[in-house]
Amino acid sequence: MKQLTFKWGVSRGRYTYGYNICSLYVEGKKVASCNGGGYDMKGTCFGDWIEKEFQEQLKTLNLDEFYGLQEYDGKRILDGACGFSSMERILKALGYKLTYLRHAGGKNDELYLVENI
């Protein structure tokens, strides 16, 4: 069982000032982040984490059955910008359940729980 927290903010960086930032924390450790907009940022962070955390298990899935799942040089790649729900469906196919718990901390921060089915 793992606790996921999505946090939203605004960049103050020199070249990205004012851009939206989405970061994913798992058990309090930052594991993914993206900035900008015009795509599913939450899905992107979630997909990046799933890709890193479950790389070997992803190889058992049929590429044709999952939107956002690709293979490149023998590695499975997730395009989380395809949508948060697509990443959730892939996670479920790997044998895990995602449960929304509540807003956490800041106004736009969200807390989820990932557990084995």
N, C-alpha and C positions, 0 to 999 in steps of 0.2 A: 504494500500500500504506500502510495506517495502523494504528497500534498503539492499541488501546483498553484502558483499565484501569478496572474497576469497583471502587470503594472503599466499604467499609461503615464506619459509625461511629455514635455516639450523640450526639444534640444536647445542648448545654449552654445553649441559649438560654433566655431568660426565659419565653417562652410555649410552648416546645416541649421543655422539659427532659425527657430520657429517651426521646424519640422516636428511632426508627431513622432513619438517613440513608443514602441511596445516592447516590453521585456518580460521574459518568462523566468520565474524562479521555481526551482524544485527543491523542496525541503530547505528553503531559505538561500540556496545557492543559485546565482544567475547562470542560466544555461543557454539562453538565446535572446537575441534582440534584433530589431529592425527599425527603420525609420522611413519617413516620407508619407505616403498615402496613395489612395487610388487603387489599392489592392487589399486583400484580407491579411492584415498585419498580424492579427491574433493567430490565424491559421498558419501563417509563415513561421512564427516562433514555435508553435505547437508541432508543426511538421519537422522543423529542424531538430527538435528534441527527440521525437519519435525515431527519426533517421539515425541519430547517434546512439540512442539507448537500445534500440531493437534491430540493429542492422542484420544480424544473422537470421532472426525470425522473419524479417521482411522478405528474405530470399525464398521463403516457403509459399508466398502469395503469388497468385496468377496475375501477371501484369495487366491483362486485358479486362480484369474484373474491377479494378480500382482506379478511379479518376485521381490523377495527381501522382501516381506511382510509376516510376520509370527505372530503367537500368542503364548504367553508363560504366564501361570498363569493369564489369563484374560487380559493381556496387549499386545498391538500390538507392534511388534518390526520390525524395518527396518534395513536391511543389505545393507547399502549404497555401500559396496565394490562390490556389484552386478553391479554397474554402475550408473553414474550420470543420464543417460537418463532414467533408470528405476525409479529413484527417481522423476525425472521431470514428468514422466507419472502418478505416484501416486499423486503428487501435483495437476496435471491437473484434475484428477478424483475427487479431493476434492473441485474443483471449483476455482482453482487459476491458473494464467498464469505467467510463468517465462520468462522474457525478458533480453537478454544480452545487456548491454549498452556500455561498453568499458573497456579497461584496466584502472586501477585506481592506482594512486600513483606510486608504484614500477613497475618495468618492467613486472613482472609476476602476479601482482594483477589484479583481475577481478571484475567488478561491474555488478550486476544484479538487477532487479526490480521484486518483487512479488506483484501481484495485483489480486483482484477478477475478475472473468470472467463476 
